[in-house]
């Protein structure tokens, strides 16, 4: 049965992104079924960006949150959020077809290379037998009035022990973030870097709206 509260919350997440970001761009494909979305956590926007990307890819999502934070925001359980002390809940969500969003750094960190990663993402992927993806995310203010979100996804092989998989995840995430940062530094600030496609349009800049109005309003030409 469809949960109207959960639907309202997901709509609210998308509304926030549309209102306060210029858009979300994605590079890389996503698997058809559930998987583990293991991302860096360097921006307040990270879970909202994950939500809209997965929603548009028709991936029902769940997310692991620090247990004390979940105690403050219990209502987000309605959209599949569960606590760090509830690993079996995460496995149940994966078995039910949800994609698990996890931030292995364990905390919000300054933008830069990823910090040390916990083995949780590798453990969930192994236990649930689902693909593991390194997801590099940057939310940046460039040549427009609103920040933009860029998401780059790379599959990480699950072969080996959890510590070995976590090491590969760390290397992949660090490399993808470095490449993404280099691309953003070199690209035209008014255009997305090569290889990214827009998955969600957000708030256009003032000059973009003026440009659009000039063709529609006679006195503006």
Order of alpha helices (4+ residues) and beta strands (2+ residues): alpha-beta-beta-alpha-beta-alpha-beta-alpha-beta-alpha-beta-beta-alpha-beta-alpha
